[in-house]
């Protein structure tokens, strides 16, 4: 069972990385958040409402702003945090499955 679970994790990671490498354009709601991340300073992101009527967790905005400042304002940088979170969630879920079912 362990081999099967980790095989699925590996397959999921490969598929997720393949999707990320495909470089799809940002969607409208992602573009609205991206515009806020690019145009506003960190303090404004964390203390004022986002324009145009967007909502996001402050921790997410802080980490995204750091990534955009380090990597530059591009689609890959904007999607790096969600990519890392999705890869981490695969590992966490696999460990949970193994703990509960094995």
C-alpha positions in Angstrom: 0.0 0.0 0.0 2.9 2.4 0.8 4.3 2.0 -2.7 0.9 2.7 -4.3 0.3 5.8 -2.2 3.7 7.3 -3.0 3.3 6.4 -6.7 0.1 8.4 -6.7 1.9 11.3 -5.0 4.7 11.2 -7.6 2.1 11.1 -10.4 0.2 14.0 -8.9 3.4 16.0 -8.5 4.5 15.4 -12.1 1.0 16.4 -13.4 1.1 19.6 -11.2 4.6 20.5 -12.4 3.6 19.8 -16.0 0.6 22.2 -15.6 2.8 24.9 -14.0 5.4 24.6 -16.8 2.7 25.0 -19.4 2.5 28.7 -18.5 -1.2 29.3 -18.8 -2.2 32.9 -18.6 -3.7 34.3 -15.4 -7.5 34.4 -15.2 -9.5 37.6 -14.5 -9.6 37.2 -10.7 -6.0 36.3 -10.6 -5.1 39.4 -12.7 -7.0 41.6 -10.2 -5.0 40.2 -7.3 -1.8 40.4 -9.4 -2.4 44.1 -10.1 -2.8 44.7 -6.4 0.4 42.8 -5.7 2.4 44.7 -8.3 1.1 48.2 -7.7 0.7 48.4 -3.9 3.3 48.4 -1.1 3.2 45.6 1.5 1.7 47.9 4.2 -1.2 48.9 1.9 -1.8 45.2 0.9 -2.2 44.2 4.5 -4.2 47.2 5.9 -6.5 48.4 3.1 -9.2 46.7 1.0 -8.0 45.3 -2.3 -9.2 46.9 -5.5 -11.5 46.0 -7.4 -13.4 44.3 -4.6 -11.0 41.4 -4.2 -10.4 39.5 -1.1 -7.4 37.3 -0.1 -5.8 36.2 3.2 -3.1 38.6 4.5 -0.5 35.8 4.9 -1.1 34.8 1.3 -0.7 38.4 0.1 2.5 38.9 2.1 4.1 35.7 0.8 3.0 36.5 -2.8 4.4 40.1 -2.5 7.7 38.7 -1.3 7.8 36.3 -4.3 6.9 39.0 -6.8 9.6 41.3 -5.4 12.2 38.5 -5.6 11.2 36.8 -8.9 9.6 39.7 -10.8 6.0 40.3 -11.8 5.3 37.3 -14.1 2.7 34.5 -14.3 5.2 31.9 -13.0 6.0 34.0 -9.9 2.3 34.6 -9.2 1.6 30.9 -9.3 4.7 29.7 -7.4 3.1 29.8 -3.9 0.0 27.8 -5.0 2.3 25.3 -6.7 4.4 24.8 -3.6 1.2 24.5 -1.4 -0.3 21.9 -3.8 2.9 19.8 -3.7 3.1 20.0 0.1 -0.6 19.0 0.3 0.1 15.9 -1.7 2.8 14.8 0.8 0.6 15.7 3.8 -2.4 13.9 2.4 -0.3 10.8 1.6 1.1 10.7 5.2 -2.4 11.0 6.5 -3.6 8.2 4.3 -0.7 6.0 5.5 -1.4 6.8 9.1 -5.1 6.1 9.0 -5.2 3.1 6.7 -1.8 1.3 7.3 
